Amino acid sequence: MQHKYMAENLMGEMGEALMNIHKYQFPEDYQSLNSYVKRNGDYPNGVTVEFYKNMFWGGFNKTFAYAQMKAIKTSSPIASPYDKYYRDNYTAGFLKKLCGN
């Protein structure tokens, strides 16, 4: 489990930085995302750092930490970490501003 915790610590800092970049450099896109996740019920109080952390799991997809995260099973209505990752990556596909634009 140590690998998973190392990845989560790294993603926390990276997720917070990405959220701030999105929020302050692309405020219209950020507000659009915020409205969507509230309306959709994924984040009733608005987008959080967890959303951005979930983006980073994709970069770990060939690692032991990713395999550990994907193996975690939960019972409905509790979503597993992989379910949250999958949901948030799907939602990110609706963003209008791509990195570098």
Backbone as JSON Lines, residues from 0, in Angstrom:
{"i":0,"aa":"M","n":[0.81,-1.21,0.0],"ca":[0.0,0.0,0.0],"c":[0.86,1.27,0.0]}
{"i":1,"aa":"Q","n":[2.13,1.18,0.31],"ca":[2.97,2.36,0.39],"c":[3.0,3.12,-0.94]}
{"i":2,"aa":"H","n":[3.03,2.41,-2.06],"ca":[3.05,3.06,-3.37],"c":[1.81,3.92,-3.57]}
{"i":3,"aa":"K","n":[0.67,3.4,-3.17],"ca":[-0.58,4.14,-3.33],"c":[-0.54,5.42,-2.52]}
{"i":4,"aa":"Y","n":[-0.03,5.37,-1.3],"ca":[0.02,6.56,-0.46],"c":[0.99,7.6,-1.03]}
{"i":5,"aa":"M","n":[2.11,7.15,-1.6],"ca":[3.05,8.08,-2.21],"c":[2.39,8.78,-3.39]}
{"i":6,"aa":"A","n":[1.67,8.03,-4.21],"ca":[0.97,8.62,-5.36],"c":[-0.08,9.61,-4.88]}
{"i":7,"aa":"E","n":[-0.83,9.26,-3.86],"ca":[-1.87,10.16,-3.35],"c":[-1.27,11.45,-2.81]}
{"i":8,"aa":"N","n":[-0.13,11.38,-2.12],"ca":[0.52,12.59,-1.62],"c":[0.96,13.49,-2.76]}
{"i":9,"aa":"L","n":[1.55,12.92,-3.79],"ca":[1.98,13.68,-4.95],"c":[0.78,14.29,-5.66]}
{"i":10,"aa":"M","n":[-0.28,13.51,-5.82],"ca":[-1.45,14.0,-6.53],"c":[-2.16,15.13,-5.78]}
{"i":11,"aa":"G","n":[-2.09,15.13,-4.47],"ca":[-2.71,16.2,-3.69],"c":[-2.12,17.55,-4.06]}
{"i":12,"aa":"E","n":[-0.81,17.63,-4.09],"ca":[-0.15,18.88,-4.44],"c":[-0.39,19.24,-5.91]}
{"i":13,"aa":"M","n":[-0.29,18.25,-6.77],"ca":[-0.5,18.49,-8.19],"c":[-1.95,18.87,-8.47]}
{"i":14,"aa":"G","n":[-2.88,18.21,-7.8],"ca":[-4.3,18.51,-7.98],"c":[-4.64,19.92,-7.56]}
{"i":15,"aa":"E","n":[-4.08,20.35,-6.44],"ca":[-4.33,21.71,-5.96],"c":[-3.76,22.74,-6.93]}
{"i":16,"aa":"A","n":[-2.57,22.48,-7.44],"ca":[-1.96,23.41,-8.4],"c":[-2.78,23.48,-9.69]}
{"i":17,"aa":"L","n":[-3.22,22.33,-10.19],"ca":[-4.02,22.31,-11.41],"c":[-5.36,23.02,-11.2]}
{"i":18,"aa":"M","n":[-5.98,22.82,-10.06],"ca":[-7.24,23.5,-9.77],"c":[-7.05,25.01,-9.77]}
{"i":19,"aa":"N","n":[-5.97,25.48,-9.15],"ca":[-5.71,26.92,-9.11],"c":[-5.42,27.49,-10.5]}
{"i":20,"aa":"I","n":[-4.68,26.75,-11.31],"ca":[-4.41,27.21,-12.68],"c":[-5.73,27.3,-13.44]}
{"i":21,"aa":"H","n":[-6.54,26.27,-13.33],"ca":[-7.82,26.26,-14.04],"c":[-8.72,27.39,-13.55]}
{"i":22,"aa":"K","n":[-8.78,27.55,-12.25],"ca":[-9.67,28.54,-11.63],"c":[-9.28,29.97,-11.99]}
{"i":23,"aa":"Y","n":[-7.97,30.26,-12.0],"ca":[-7.53,31.64,-12.2],"c":[-7.09,31.98,-13.62]}
{"i":24,"aa":"Q","n":[-6.67,31.0,-14.39],"ca":[-6.24,31.26,-15.77],"c":[-7.37,31.04,-16.78]}
{"i":25,"aa":"F","n":[-8.33,30.2,-16.41],"ca":[-9.45,29.89,-17.3],"c":[-10.75,29.97,-16.51]}
{"i":26,"aa":"P","n":[-11.07,31.15,-15.96],"ca":[-12.2,31.25,-15.04],"c":[-13.55,30.89,-15.65]}
{"i":27,"aa":"E","n":[-13.77,31.18,-16.93],"ca":[-15.05,30.83,-17.55],"c":[-15.2,29.31,-17.64]}
{"i":28,"aa":"D","n":[-14.14,28.65,-18.03],"ca":[-14.14,27.19,-18.14],"c":[-14.32,26.56,-16.76]}
{"i":29,"aa":"Y","n":[-13.64,27.11,-15.78],"ca":[-13.76,26.61,-14.41],"c":[-15.19,26.76,-13.9]}
{"i":30,"aa":"Q","n":[-15.8,27.92,-14.14],"ca":[-17.18,28.15,-13.7],"c":[-18.15,27.21,-14.41]}
{"i":31,"aa":"S","n":[-17.9,26.95,-15.67],"ca":[-18.73,26.02,-16.43],"c":[-18.64,24.62,-15.81]}
{"i":32,"aa":"L","n":[-17.43,24.18,-15.51],"ca":[-17.23,22.88,-14.86],"c":[-17.92,22.87,-13.5]}
{"i":33,"aa":"N","n":[-17.73,23.92,-12.74],"ca":[-18.32,24.01,-11.41],"c":[-19.84,23.89,-11.48]}
{"i":34,"aa":"S","n":[-20.46,24.59,-12.41],"ca":[-21.91,24.52,-12.57],"c":[-22.35,23.12,-12.97]}
{"i":35,"aa":"Y","n":[-21.6,22.5,-13.88],"ca":[-21.94,21.15,-14.35],"c":[-21.91,20.13,-13.22]}
{"i":36,"aa":"V","n":[-20.83,20.13,-12.43],"ca":[-20.72,19.11,-11.38],"c":[-21.73,19.33,-10.26]}
{"i":37,"aa":"K","n":[-22.12,20.57,-10.03],"ca":[-23.19,20.84,-9.05],"c":[-24.52,20.31,-9.58]}
{"i":38,"aa":"R","n":[-24.83,20.67,-10.81],"ca":[-26.08,20.27,-11.44],"c":[-26.18,18.75,-11.57]}
{"i":39,"aa":"N","n":[-25.06,18.12,-11.89],"ca":[-25.01,16.68,-12.08],"c":[-25.03,15.92,-10.76]}
{"i":40,"aa":"G","n":[-24.7,16.6,-9.66],"ca":[-24.7,15.96,-8.35],"c":[-23.39,15.29,-7.96]}
{"i":41,"aa":"D","n":[-22.39,15.36,-8.84],"ca":[-21.1,14.73,-8.51],"c":[-20.41,15.46,-7.37]}
{"i":42,"aa":"Y","n":[-20.47,16.77,-7.38],"ca":[-19.89,17.62,-6.34],"c":[-20.94,18.68,-6.0]}
{"i":43,"aa":"P","n":[-21.88,18.36,-5.11],"ca":[-23.0,19.26,-4.83],"c":[-22.59,20.66,-4.37]}
{"i":44,"aa":"N","n":[-21.42,20.78,-3.75],"ca":[-20.95,22.09,-3.29],"c":[-19.97,22.73,-4.26]}
{"i":45,"aa":"G","n":[-19.8,22.13,-5.41],"ca":[-18.86,22.64,-6.41],"c":[-17.62,21.77,-6.5]}
{"i":46,"aa":"V","n":[-16.9,21.95,-7.57],"ca":[-15.71,21.15,-7.85],"c":[-14.68,21.31,-6.72]}
{"i":47,"aa":"T","n":[-13.99,20.23,-6.42],"ca":[-12.99,20.22,-5.37],"c":[-11.65,19.73,-5.93]}
{"i":48,"aa":"V","n":[-10.65,19.76,-5.11],"ca":[-9.33,19.25,-5.49],"c":[-9.42,17.77,-5.86]}
{"i":49,"aa":"E","n":[-10.36,17.05,-5.28],"ca":[-10.51,15.62,-5.6],"c":[-10.71,15.41,-7.1]}
{"i":50,"aa":"F","n":[-11.47,16.28,-7.74],"ca":[-11.68,16.18,-9.19],"c":[-10.34,16.2,-9.91]}
{"i":51,"aa":"Y","n":[-9.49,17.14,-9.58],"ca":[-8.19,17.3,-10.24],"c":[-7.23,16.17,-9.87]}
{"i":52,"aa":"K","n":[-7.32,15.69,-8.65],"ca":[-6.51,14.53,-8.27],"c":[-6.9,13.32,-9.11]}
{"i":53,"aa":"N","n":[-8.18,13.18,-9.37],"ca":[-8.63,12.06,-10.2],"c":[-8.09,12.15,-11.61]}
{"i":54,"aa":"M","n":[-7.84,13.36,-12.1],"ca":[-7.23,13.51,-13.42],"c":[-5.84,12.87,-13.45]}
{"i":55,"aa":"F","n":[-5.13,12.99,-12.35],"ca":[-3.75,12.5,-12.32],"c":[-3.64,10.99,-12.25]}
{"i":56,"aa":"W","n":[-4.69,10.3,-11.82],"ca":[-4.6,8.84,-11.8],"c":[-4.31,8.29,-13.19]}
{"i":57,"aa":"G","n":[-4.8,8.96,-14.23],"ca":[-4.53,8.5,-15.59],"c":[-3.05,8.46,-15.92]}
{"i":58,"aa":"G","n":[-2.28,9.35,-15.34],"ca":[-0.84,9.36,-15.55],"c":[-0.12,8.24,-14.83]}
{"i":59,"aa":"F","n":[-0.8,7.61,-13.91],"ca":[-0.22,6.5,-13.14],"c":[-0.74,5.15,-13.65]}
{"i":60,"aa":"N","n":[-1.42,5.12,-14.8],"ca":[-2.16,3.93,-15.2],"c":[-1.33,2.67,-15.38]}
{"i":61,"aa":"K","n":[-0.05,2.76,-15.52],"ca":[0.78,1.55,-15.67],"c":[1.6,1.27,-14.41]}
{"i":62,"aa":"T","n":[1.17,1.84,-13.29],"ca":[1.92,1.69,-12.05],"c":[1.22,0.74,-11.08]}
{"i":63,"aa":"F","n":[1.99,0.29,-10.12],"ca":[1.45,-0.55,-9.06],"c":[0.41,0.22,-8.25]}
{"i":64,"aa":"A","n":[0.65,1.51,-8.02],"ca":[-0.29,2.33,-7.25],"c":[-1.66,2.37,-7.95]}
{"i":65,"aa":"Y","n":[-1.66,2.51,-9.27],"ca":[-2.91,2.53,-10.03],"c":[-3.63,1.19,-9.89]}
{"i":66,"aa":"A","n":[-2.89,0.1,-10.0],"ca":[-3.49,-1.23,-9.86],"c":[-4.11,-1.4,-8.47]}
{"i":67,"aa":"Q","n":[-3.43,-0.89,-7.45],"ca":[-3.99,-0.96,-6.1],"c":[-5.27,-0.13,-6.01]}
{"i":68,"aa":"M","n":[-5.25,1.06,-6.55],"ca":[-6.43,1.92,-6.52],"c":[-7.59,1.26,-7.26]}
{"i":69,"aa":"K","n":[-7.32,0.69,-8.42],"ca":[-8.37,0.07,-9.23],"c":[-8.94,-1.17,-8.55]}
{"i":70,"aa":"A","n":[-8.16,-1.83,-7.73],"ca":[-8.6,-3.07,-7.07],"c":[-9.52,-2.82,-5.87]}
{"i":71,"aa":"I","n":[-9.59,-1.6,-5.39],"ca":[-10.44,-1.31,-4.24],"c":[-11.9,-1.43,-4.65]}
{"i":72,"aa":"K","n":[-12.64,-2.24,-3.91],"ca":[-14.05,-2.47,-4.21],"c":[-14.9,-1.86,-3.11]}
{"i":73,"aa":"T","n":[-16.02,-1.31,-3.5],"ca":[-16.98,-0.73,-2.55],"c":[-18.38,-1.23,-2.92]}
{"i":74,"aa":"S","n":[-19.3,-1.0,-2.02],"ca":[-20.7,-1.35,-2.28],"c":[-21.5,-0.09,-2.51]}
{"i":75,"aa":"S","n":[-22.44,-0.16,-3.43],"ca":[-23.31,0.97,-3.72],"c":[-24.06,1.37,-2.45]}
{"i":76,"aa":"P","n":[-24.21,2.64,-2.18],"ca":[-24.01,3.79,-3.05],"c":[-22.62,4.42,-2.95]}
{"i":77,"aa":"I","n":[-21.69,3.8,-2.25],"ca":[-20.33,4.34,-2.11],"c":[-19.56,4.03,-3.41]}
{"i":78,"aa":"A","n":[-19.02,5.06,-4.03],"ca":[-18.24,4.89,-5.25],"c":[-16.8,4.53,-4.9]}
{"i":79,"aa":"S","n":[-16.23,3.61,-5.65],"ca":[-14.82,3.24,-5.45],"c":[-13.93,4.36,-5.98]}
{"i":80,"aa":"P","n":[-12.66,4.37,-5.59],"ca":[-11.74,5.37,-6.16],"c":[-11.68,5.29,-7.69]}
{"i":81,"aa":"Y","n":[-11.73,4.07,-8.24],"ca":[-11.7,3.94,-9.7],"c":[-12.97,4.5,-10.32]}
{"i":82,"aa":"D","n":[-14.11,4.25,-9.71],"ca":[-15.37,4.8,-10.22],"c":[-15.31,6.33,-10.26]}
{"i":83,"aa":"K","n":[-14.74,6.93,-9.22],"ca":[-14.62,8.4,-9.17],"c":[-13.65,8.89,-10.24]}
{"i":84,"aa":"Y","n":[-12.54,8.19,-10.4],"ca":[-11.56,8.53,-11.44],"c":[-12.23,8.48,-12.81]}
{"i":85,"aa":"Y","n":[-12.95,7.4,-13.08],"ca":[-13.6,7.23,-14.37],"c":[-14.64,8.33,-14.6]}
{"i":86,"aa":"R","n":[-15.47,8.59,-13.6],"ca":[-16.5,9.63,-13.7],"c":[-15.88,11.0,-14.0]}
{"i":87,"aa":"D","n":[-14.84,11.36,-13.25],"ca":[-14.25,12.69,-13.41],"c":[-13.5,12.83,-14.72]}
{"i":88,"aa":"N","n":[-12.89,11.77,-15.2],"ca":[-12.23,11.83,-16.5],"c":[-13.26,11.97,-17.62]}
{"i":89,"aa":"Y","n":[-14.39,11.32,-17.48],"ca":[-15.47,11.48,-18.44],"c":[-15.96,12.94,-18.44]}
{"i":90,"aa":"T","n":[-16.17,13.49,-17.26],"ca":[-16.61,14.88,-17.12],"c":[-15.6,15.84,-17.71]}
{"i":91,"aa":"A","n":[-14.32,15.58,-17.53],"ca":[-13.27,16.45,-18.06],"c":[-13.33,16.54,-19.58]}
{"i":92,"aa":"G","n":[-13.9,15.55,-20.22],"ca":[-14.04,15.57,-21.66],"c":[-14.97,16.66,-22.16]}
{"i":93,"aa":"F","n":[-15.78,17.23,-21.27],"ca":[-16.69,18.31,-21.64],"c":[-16.06,19.69,-21.53]}
{"i":94,"aa":"L","n":[-14.85,19.78,-20.98],"ca":[-14.2,21.07,-20.84],"c":[-13.89,21.66,-22.21]}
{"i":95,"aa":"K","n":[-14.0,22.96,-22.32],"ca":[-13.81,23.64,-23.59],"c":[-12.36,24.03,-23.84]}
{"i":96,"aa":"K","n":[-11.61,24.35,-22.78],"ca":[-10.24,24.79,-22.91],"c":[-9.3,23.61,-22.72]}
{"i":97,"aa":"L","n":[-8.47,23.34,-23.71],"ca":[-7.48,22.29,-23.6],"c":[-6.19,22.89,-23.09]}
{"i":98,"aa":"C","n":[-5.38,22.08,-22.44],"ca":[-4.09,22.56,-21.94],"c":[-3.29,23.12,-23.11]}
{"i":99,"aa":"G","n":[-2.66,24.25,-22.88],"ca":[-1.84,24.88,-23.9],"c":[-2.6,25.85,-24.78]}
{"i":100,"aa":"N","n":[-3.92,25.96,-24.6],"ca":[-4.72,26.88,-25.43],"c":[-5.07,28.13,-24.68]}
